[in-house]
Amino acid sequence: MNITIINGILLNSFPVLALNLAGVGVATLLISATGIIIGLFLGLAAKKLEVEIDEKEQLVRELLPGNNCGACGYPGCDNLAQAIASGNAPVNACPVANSKVHGQIAEVMGTVAQETERQVAFVKCAGTCDKTKVKYNYYGIQDCKKAAFTPGKGPKQCGYGCTGFGSCVKVCQFDAIHVVDGVAIVDKEKCTSCGLCIKECPNNLIELVPYNSGHFVRCNSKDKGKEVKAGCSIGCIGCMMCVKACEFDAVKVENNLARIDYTKCTNCGKCAEKCPTKVILADLKEHSVSL
């Protein structure tokens, strides 16, 4: 045993060193044991609390476009995938996905996707700047919903028409809507029929129509003919001439406004020919090309 004398004090160095090494060893063992116990506990807890992921749900989610637009009625694509996989939503529930994707989802689910006709959004207004009258100059926020709270629901004489401030343009994720000459117009080639623009329009001007249809009433006014003419030169005056011209009972006038039943319409074009104000659009492609 070595004895060390420092300032008259005798120090026994070996026992102190041995004590320190023993303490370190005990601490190391305790820490290691604690780590092992915690690791085992976390492993068991993870196994116990593990959420089983449905393989079908994963496959469906991979096929969905991932826009998370909510047009399907669910908060996002993850929720829709879960609903489809559990059988709570049809395989063609996503309006953004095309028929090919619907078919692929149907294969995953072991079923057949129901064939549905493609639809596109259509703005029921032809009141461009040269055809509609203005009641006052509007200097407020450029937003359709804000303008709807002003007198007459906006500066245009017709309170049923498009204000042209583009709220629908802002919500469209596919660059399918633009305001042209004061009226929102949908490019049907880009439209995915997600329906977000429909929800955004305060005047309920936008509706879904069949992609292959050829005739559309470009008006939403419920006023009588005299009031319509006072505000817009191209509005529907409820004259019934389109109804009389249709041989297939596809056109009706309700609340002074012509409506086309697309399940009966044959695109013969006689309603458009007889319309005195030319408010019935003969081809939606005219709008698409102009964008």
GUMARSE-880843 format. One line per 10 residues: number of its first residue (from 1); their letters; for each residue x, y, z of N, C-alpha, C. Coordinates in steps of 0.05 Angstrom, whole numbers, plus 5000, padded with zeros to 4 digits. Layout:
NUM = A = X,Y,Z,X,Y,Z,X,Y,Z; ...
***
This chain:
1 = MNITIINGIL = 5017,4976,5000,5000,5000,5000,5018,5025,5000; 5012,5044,4983,5027,5068,4981,5015,5090,4999; 5033,5103,5014,5024,5124,5031,5035,5150,5020; 5017,5169,5016,5025,5195,5006,5021,5216,5027; 5042,5233,5031,5041,5254,5051,5039,5281,5037; 5017,5295,5041,5013,5322,5030,5006,5340,5053; 5023,5361,5056,5019,5380,5077,5015,5367,5104; 5029,5346,5109,5028,5333,5134,5005,5314,5137; 4988,5310,5116,4965,5292,5117,4971,5267,5102; 4966,5245,5115,4971,5219,5102,4947,5211,5085
11 = LNSFPVLALN = 4952,5204,5059,4930,5196,5041,4935,5168,5032; 4915,5152,5034,4916,5124,5024,4902,5125,4996; 4916,5125,4974,4906,5130,4947,4891,5106,4936; 4899,5083,4941,4887,5059,4929,4858,5054,4938; 4852,5056,4963,4823,5051,4972,4805,5072,4960; 4814,5097,4959,4796,5118,4947,4791,5113,4918; 4812,5105,4903,4809,5099,4874,4790,5075,4871; 4793,5055,4887,4775,5031,4885,4747,5038,4891; 4742,5056,4910,4715,5065,4917,4702,5080,4894; 4718,5097,4881,4707,5112,4858,4700,5094,4835
21 = LAGVGVATLL = 4717,5075,4829,4711,5056,4808,4686,5039,4814; 4683,5032,4838,4660,5016,4846,4634,5032,4842; 4635,5058,4850,4612,5075,4847,4604,5079,4818; 4624,5082,4801,4619,5085,4772,4606,5060,4761; 4616,5037,4769,4606,5012,4760,4577,5008,4767; 4570,5014,4793,4543,5011,4802,4524,5030,4787; 4533,5055,4783,4516,5075,4768,4511,5066,4739; 4533,5055,4727,4530,5045,4699,4510,5023,4698; 4511,5004,4717,4492,4982,4717,4464,4991,4721; 4461,5010,4739,4434,5021,4744,4422,5034,4720
31 = ISATGIIIGL = 4439,5051,4706,4429,5065,4682,4423,5045,4660; 4440,5025,4657,4435,5005,4636,4410,4989,4642; 4406,4982,4667,4382,4967,4674,4357,4984,4670; 4359,5009,4678,4336,5027,4674,4330,5030,4644; 4351,5033,4628,4347,5036,4599,4333,5011,4587; 4342,4988,4596,4331,4963,4586,4301,4960,4594; 4295,4967,4619,4268,4966,4628,4250,4985,4613; 4259,5010,4609,4244,5030,4594,4240,5021,4565; 4262,5010,4554,4260,5000,4526,4239,4978,4523; 4239,4959,4542,4220,4938,4541,4191,4948,4545
41 = FLGLAAKKLE = 4189,4968,4563,4162,4979,4568,4152,4994,4543; 4169,5010,4530,4161,5024,4506,4154,5005,4483; 4170,4983,4481,4165,4964,4460,4138,4950,4464; 4132,4943,4489,4106,4930,4495,4083,4949,4491; 4088,4975,4499,4066,4995,4496,4061,5000,4466; 4082,5002,4450,4079,5006,4422,4064,4983,4409; 4070,4959,4418,4057,4936,4406,4027,4935,4414; 4023,4943,4440,3995,4943,4450,3978,4965,4437; 3990,4988,4434,3975,5011,4423,3978,5015,4393; 3990,4996,4380,3994,4998,4351,3968,4999,4337
51 = VEIDEKEQLV = 3965,5019,4319,3941,5021,4303,3945,5006,4276; 3928,4987,4272,3931,4971,4248,3922,4988,4223; 3939,4989,4203,3932,5004,4179,3922,4985,4158; 3898,4991,4148,3886,4975,4128,3902,4978,4102; 3910,4955,4090,3926,4956,4066,3909,4968,4043; 3884,4963,4042,3866,4974,4022,3865,5005,4025; 3864,5014,4049,3864,5043,4054,3889,5056,4043; 3912,5044,4048,3937,5054,4037,3937,5056,4007; 3927,5034,3994,3927,5033,3965,3908,5054,3954; 3885,5057,3966,3866,5077,3957,3877,5105,3960
61 = RELLPGNNCG = 3890,5109,3982,3902,5136,3987,3923,5143,3966; 3938,5123,3958,3959,5128,3937,3946,5135,3910; 3922,5125,3906,3909,5130,3880,3894,5157,3880; 3886,5167,3903,3872,5193,3904,3891,5216,3897; 3881,5237,3885,3898,5259,3874,3913,5274,3896; 3903,5275,3920,3917,5289,3941,3912,5319,3943; 3891,5329,3931,3886,5358,3932,3875,5367,3959; 3863,5348,3974,3852,5354,4000,3833,5378,3998; 3817,5379,3977,3799,5402,3972,3773,5400,3988; 3766,5376,3997,3741,5372,4012,3716,5371,3995
71 = ACGYPGCDNL = 3720,5370,3969,3696,5369,3951,3681,5343,3954; 3693,5322,3964,3680,5296,3967,3662,5296,3992; 3665,5316,4009,3650,5317,4034,3666,5309,4058; 3690,5301,4054,3708,5293,4076,3730,5314,4079; 3742,5316,4103,3762,5337,4107,3786,5335,4089; 3793,5312,4080,3816,5309,4063,3817,5281,4050; 3838,5276,4034,3841,5251,4020,3845,5227,4039; 3859,5232,4062,3863,5211,4081,3836,5201,4092; 3819,5219,4099,3793,5212,4109,3776,5198,4088; 3777,5207,4064,3762,5194,4042,3772,5166,4037
81 = AQAIASGNAP = 3798,5163,4037,3810,5136,4033,3800,5117,4055; 3799,5127,4079,3790,5110,4102,3760,5103,4098; 3744,5122,4089,3716,5118,4085,3711,5098,4062; 3726,5100,4040,3723,5081,4018,3732,5053,4027; 3754,5051,4041,3764,5025,4049,3745,5011,4068; 3730,5027,4085,3711,5016,4104,3684,5012,4092; 3680,5020,4067,3654,5016,4054,3634,5038,4059; 3643,5060,4072,3625,5082,4078,3623,5103,4056; 3639,5100,4035,3639,5118,4013,3642,5102,3987; 3630,5110,3965,3633,5096,3940,3661,5100,3928
91 = VNACPVANSK = 3669,5082,3911,3695,5083,3899,3699,5107,3881; 3677,5119,3872,3679,5143,3855,3671,5168,3870; 3676,5168,3896,3668,5191,3913,3685,5216,3908; 3709,5212,3898,3726,5236,3892,3719,5248,3866; 3708,5273,3866,3700,5286,3841,3724,5296,3824; 3747,5298,3837,3770,5308,3823,3783,5285,3806; 3782,5261,3816,3794,5238,3802,3777,5232,3777; 3790,5222,3756,3776,5215,3732,3766,5186,3733; 3752,5177,3712,3741,5151,3712,3762,5129,3713; 3786,5134,3702,3807,5114,3704,3815,5109,3732
101 = VHGQIAEVMG = 3818,5130,3748,3826,5128,3776,3803,5114,3791; 3779,5121,3785,3756,5107,3798,3757,5077,3793; 3764,5070,3769,3766,5042,3762,3788,5028,3777; 3811,5041,3781,3833,5030,3796,3826,5026,3825; 3811,5046,3836,3802,5043,3864,3783,5020,3867; 3766,5017,3847,3746,4995,3847,3761,4968,3847; 3782,4966,3832,3798,4941,3832,3810,4935,3859; 3819,4955,3873,3830,4952,3900,3808,4941,3918; 3784,4952,3915,3762,4945,3932,3747,4920,3923; 3756,4909,3900,3743,4885,3890,3715,4889,3880
111 = TVAQETERQV = 3710,4912,3869,3683,4918,3859,3685,4932,3832; 3663,4942,3822,3663,4956,3796,3654,4984,3800; 3668,5003,3788,3661,5031,3790,3637,5037,3772; 3617,5050,3783,3594,5058,3768,3601,5080,3748; 3594,5076,3723,3600,5096,3703,3583,5121,3708; 3597,5144,3709,3583,5169,3713,3592,5189,3691; 3573,5204,3682,3579,5223,3661,3595,5246,3673; 3616,5254,3659,3632,5277,3669,3616,5302,3670; 3620,5317,3691,3606,5343,3694,3626,5365,3697; 3617,5389,3690,3634,5412,3693,3617,5435,3705
121 = AFVKCAGTCD = 3631,5454,3717,3617,5477,3728,3609,5497,3706; 3586,5510,3710,3577,5530,3690,3565,5554,3705; 3573,5578,3697,3564,5602,3709,3539,5612,3695; 3517,5614,3708,3491,5621,3696,3488,5652,3694; 3506,5664,3679,3504,5693,3675,3518,5701,3650; 3505,5718,3635,3518,5729,3610,3520,5759,3612; 3516,5770,3636,3516,5799,3640,3543,5812,3639; 3556,5811,3616,3582,5824,3614,3579,5855,3615; 3601,5869,3616,3601,5898,3620,3584,5912,3598; 3584,5902,3574,3569,5915,3553,3540,5908,3552
131 = KTKVKYNYYG = 3531,5889,3568,3503,5880,3567,3487,5887,3592; 3501,5893,3614,3487,5898,3639,3491,5927,3647; 3472,5938,3662,3474,5966,3671,3485,5967,3700; 3498,5989,3706,3510,5992,3733,3495,6013,3748; 3489,6007,3773,3474,6025,3791,3492,6046,3804; 3516,6037,3812,3534,6055,3826,3562,6045,3824; 3581,6061,3830,3609,6053,3830,3616,6040,3857; 3628,6017,3855,3635,6002,3879,3665,6005,3885; 3671,6013,3910,3699,6017,3918,3706,6000,3941; 3690,5980,3947,3696,5963,3970,3716,5941,3965
141 = IQDCKKAAFT = 3716,5921,3983,3734,5898,3980,3726,5882,3956; 3745,5874,3940,3740,5859,3915,3734,5830,3922; 3710,5826,3932,3702,5799,3940,3672,5797,3937; 3663,5776,3924,3634,5772,3918,3617,5771,3943; 3626,5758,3963,3610,5755,3987,3608,5782,4002; 3629,5798,4001,3628,5824,4013,3609,5842,3997; 3611,5841,3971,3594,5857,3954,3564,5850,3956; 3559,5825,3964,3531,5815,3966,3516,5829,3989; 3531,5841,4007,3518,5855,4030,3513,5884,4024; 3521,5894,4001,3516,5921,3993,3488,5924,3981
151 = PGKGPKQCGY = 3477,5948,3979,3450,5951,3967,3448,5939,3939; 3428,5922,3935,3424,5910,3910,3443,5887,3904; 3457,5878,3925,3476,5855,3923,3498,5860,3902; 3507,5885,3901,3529,5892,3883,3522,5915,3865; 3541,5925,3850,3537,5950,3834,3521,5946,3809; 3518,5921,3799,3503,5916,3775,3473,5919,3779; 3459,5926,3759,3430,5930,3761,3416,5904,3768; 3426,5882,3757,3415,5855,3763,3428,5844,3789; 3412,5840,3809,3423,5830,3834,3426,5800,3834; 3418,5787,3813,3421,5758,3811,3446,5749,3797
161 = GCTGFGSCVK = 3459,5768,3783,3481,5761,3765,3508,5761,3779; 3528,5756,3762,3556,5754,3772,3567,5782,3777; 3578,5786,3801,3590,5812,3808,3617,5815,3795; 3630,5793,3788,3655,5794,3774,3680,5800,3792; 3677,5796,3818,3700,5801,3836,3717,5776,3840; 3709,5754,3829,3727,5731,3828,3731,5715,3853; 3712,5713,3871,3715,5696,3894,3718,5667,3886; 3703,5659,3865,3705,5632,3854,3732,5626,3842; 3744,5647,3831,3771,5644,3819,3791,5637,3841; 3788,5650,3863,3807,5646,3885,3807,5618,3897
171 = VCQFDAIHVV = 3783,5606,3897,3781,5580,3910,3787,5557,3891; 3788,5563,3865,3793,5541,3845,3822,5534,3845; 3828,5508,3850,3855,5499,3852,3866,5489,3825; 3849,5492,3804,3857,5481,3778,3858,5502,3756; 3858,5527,3763,3859,5549,3744,3838,5546,3722; 3814,5537,3731,3793,5532,3711,3773,5555,3709; 3776,5576,3726,3757,5598,3725,3772,5624,3723; 3761,5642,3705,3772,5668,3702,3749,5688,3698; 3753,5712,3707,3734,5733,3702,3740,5747,3676; 3722,5745,3657,3725,5757,3631,3703,5778,3626
181 = DGVAIVDKEK = 3711,5802,3623,3691,5824,3617,3669,5825,3638; 3678,5822,3663,3659,5825,3686,3643,5801,3694; 3648,5778,3681,3633,5754,3687,3652,5730,3690; 3648,5714,3710,3664,5690,3714,3657,5669,3692; 3678,5657,3681,3674,5637,3660,3691,5613,3667; 3680,5589,3663,3694,5564,3669,3705,5552,3644; 3730,5544,3645,3743,5528,3624,3736,5499,3629; 3719,5488,3614,3709,5461,3619,3731,5439,3616; 3752,5446,3601,3774,5427,3598,3791,5424,3623; 3791,5445,3639,3807,5444,3664,3790,5438,3688
191 = CTSCGLCIKE = 3764,5441,3686,3746,5437,3709,3745,5408,3717; 3747,5403,3743,3746,5376,3754,3720,5371,3769; 3701,5390,3768,3675,5388,3781,3678,5383,3811; 3698,5396,3823,3702,5393,3852,3680,5407,3868; 3668,5427,3857,3646,5441,3870,3653,5463,3889; 3679,5469,3892,3686,5491,3910,3676,5518,3901; 3675,5523,3875,3665,5548,3865,3635,5551,3870; 3621,5529,3869,3592,5529,3874,3586,5538,3902; 3602,5528,3921,3598,5536,3949,3606,5565,3954; 3624,5575,3939,3635,5602,3944,3617,5624,3933
201 = CPNNLIELVP = 3602,5619,3912,3586,5640,3899,3562,5647,3916; 3559,5672,3925,3537,5681,3942,3510,5682,3927; 3511,5684,3901,3486,5686,3885,3477,5659,3874; 3490,5638,3882,3483,5611,3872,3482,5610,3842; 3502,5622,3830,3503,5624,3800,3515,5600,3787; 3530,5584,3801,3545,5563,3789,3532,5535,3794; 3530,5520,3773,3519,5493,3776,3535,5474,3759; 3532,5448,3765,3546,5428,3749,3527,5419,3726; 3539,5417,3702,3524,5409,3678,3540,5387,3664; 3526,5370,3649,3541,5349,3634,3561,5361,3615
211 = YNSGHFVRCN = 3585,5349,3614,3606,5358,3597,3598,5359,3568; 3583,5339,3559,3576,5337,3531,3550,5351,3523; 3538,5365,3542,3514,5380,3535,3521,5404,3518; 3502,5412,3501,3508,5434,3483,3493,5459,3487; 3474,5460,3506,3458,5484,3510,3454,5490,3539; 3457,5516,3546,3458,5525,3573,3444,5552,3576; 3427,5556,3596,3414,5581,3600,3433,5599,3616; 3442,5621,3605,3461,5638,3618,3448,5660,3634; 3429,5653,3650,3415,5673,3667,3406,5660,3692; 3404,5677,3713,3395,5667,3739,3373,5685,3751
221 = SKDKGKEVKA = 3364,5705,3735,3345,5724,3745,3317,5713,3749; 3304,5719,3771,3277,5711,3776,3257,5733,3770; 3267,5756,3761,3250,5779,3755,3233,5774,3730; 3213,5790,3727,3196,5788,3703,3211,5802,3680; 3201,5797,3656,3214,5807,3632,3221,5836,3632; 3203,5853,3641,3207,5882,3640,3231,5890,3658; 3232,5878,3683,3253,5885,3701,3280,5874,3691; 3279,5851,3678,3303,5839,3668,3315,5856,3646; 3299,5865,3628,3308,5882,3606,3319,5909,3616; 3308,5918,3638,3317,5944,3650,3346,5942,3660
231 = GCSIGCIGCM = 3354,5918,3666,3381,5915,3678,3401,5900,3660; 3391,5883,3641,3409,5867,3625,3396,5862,3597; 3411,5866,3577,3400,5863,3550,3398,5834,3541; 3411,5816,3556,3412,5788,3547,3399,5769,3567; 3385,5779,3587,3373,5762,3607,3349,5747,3598; 3342,5726,3612,3318,5710,3606,3293,5726,3614; 3274,5729,3596,3250,5744,3601,3226,5726,3606; 3231,5700,3606,3209,5681,3612,3187,5681,3591; 3194,5684,3566,3174,5687,3544,3162,5660,3536; 3173,5638,3544,3163,5611,3539,3169,5602,3510
241 = MCVKACEFDA = 3182,5617,3494,3187,5609,3466,3205,5585,3465; 3224,5582,3483,3241,5559,3484,3225,5534,3491; 3206,5537,3509,3189,5515,3517,3173,5504,3494; 3161,5523,3479,3145,5516,3456,3162,5503,3434; 3186,5511,3431,3203,5501,3410,3214,5473,3416; 3216,5466,3441,3227,5440,3448,3207,5417,3444; 3215,5397,3429,3197,5375,3423,3201,5352,3443; 3219,5355,3462,3225,5333,3480,3219,5340,3509; 3204,5361,3514,3196,5369,3541,3220,5373,3559; 3242,5383,3547,3267,5386,3562,3270,5414,3574
251 = VKVENNLARI = 3253,5433,3566,3256,5461,3575,3231,5469,3590; 3235,5480,3613,3213,5490,3630,3219,5519,3638; 3198,5535,3643,3202,5561,3654,3190,5562,3682; 3207,5566,3702,3198,5567,3730,3208,5592,3742; 3191,5607,3756,3198,5632,3768,3210,5652,3748; 3198,5652,3724,3206,5670,3703,3233,5664,3691; 3243,5639,3695,3269,5632,3686,3269,5605,3672; 3280,5603,3648,3282,5578,3633,3302,5559,3646; 3295,5534,3647,3312,5513,3657,3313,5490,3637; 3336,5478,3634,3339,5455,3616,3343,5429,3632
261 = DYTKCTNCGK = 3326,5409,3625,3329,5383,3637,3348,5367,3620; 3373,5363,3629,3393,5350,3613,3389,5321,3609; 3371,5309,3625,3365,5281,3620,3346,5277,3596; 3334,5299,3588,3315,5298,3565,3327,5312,3540; 3345,5330,3545,3355,5347,3523,3371,5330,3503; 3365,5335,3477,3378,5320,3455,3398,5338,3440; 3401,5363,3450,3419,5383,3436,3410,5389,3408; 3384,5389,3404,3374,5395,3377,3379,5425,3370; 3380,5442,3390,3386,5470,3386,3362,5488,3380; 3338,5477,3379,3315,5494,3372,3309,5515,3394
271 = CAEKCPTKVI = 3314,5509,3419,3309,5528,3440,3327,5552,3437; 3353,5548,3429,3372,5570,3425,3364,5586,3401; 3353,5573,3380,3345,5587,3356,3322,5606,3361; 3303,5597,3378,3279,5613,3383,3282,5634,3405; 3303,5632,3421,3306,5651,3443,3310,5679,3433; 3292,5698,3440,3295,5725,3429,3318,5741,3440; 3327,5735,3464,3349,5750,3476,3376,5735,3472; 3375,5711,3461,3399,5695,3456,3414,5688,3483; 3398,5684,3503,3409,5678,3529,3417,5648,3531; 3407,5632,3513,3413,5603,3514,3439,5599,3497
281 = LADLKEHSVS = 3460,5591,3511,3486,5587,3499,3485,5561,3484; 3493,5562,3458,3492,5538,3441,3516,5520,3445; 3538,5529,3456,3561,5512,3458,3580,5523,3480; 3585,5507,3500,3602,5515,3522,3631,5519,3513; 3639,5508,3490,3666,5511,3481,3673,5540,3475; 3653,5556,3469,3657,5584,3463,3671,5598,3487; 3662,5590,3511,3673,5602,3535,3701,5591,3540; 3705,5565,3536,3731,5553,3541,3753,5565,3524; 3747,5569,3499,3767,5579,3480,3774,5608,3487; 3756,5623,3498,3761,5651,3503,3778,5657,3527
291 = L = 3784,5636,3543,3800,5641,3567,3829,5643,3560
***
